[in-house]
Amino acid sequence: EGNEPGDSTKITYRELLHKVCQFANVLRSQGVKKGDRVSIYMPMILELVVAMLACARIGALHSIAFAGFSADSLCQRILDCSCSLLIT
C-alpha cells in the first residue's frame, strides 16, 4: 500500500522475485557488490520494495531516506554512510 489510502498494488511472489532478480542484476552492472552501501530515496511504491530486496539479495547494505528529508539532510546522510549508489 502506498501513501494515499487508495494506492495499492497486488503482485505475486513469482513476479516479485523476477523484478528483484532483474534489479539485482542492474545493481551488479553498476558495480555494486557485497558490503557496499546504497541509499534509496523513493516514495512508498513497489519499486522501493524491489530495490530494498535487490540490495539484500546481493549483500549490499541499504539506507532509506523518505521524502521528508531536506536536500541538506539527504546529502549529509549519503556522505555519512559513504554510499556508492543513490537510487531515486
BELMOFEN-V735082 format. One line per field, one symbol per residue. burial: b if it has 9 or more other ideal C-beta (glycine too) atoms within 8 Angstrom, else e. Layout:
burial->???
This chain:
burial->ebeeeebeeeeeeeebeebbbebbebbbeeebbeebbbbbbbeeeeebebbbbbbbbbebebbbbeeebeeebbeebbeebebebbbe
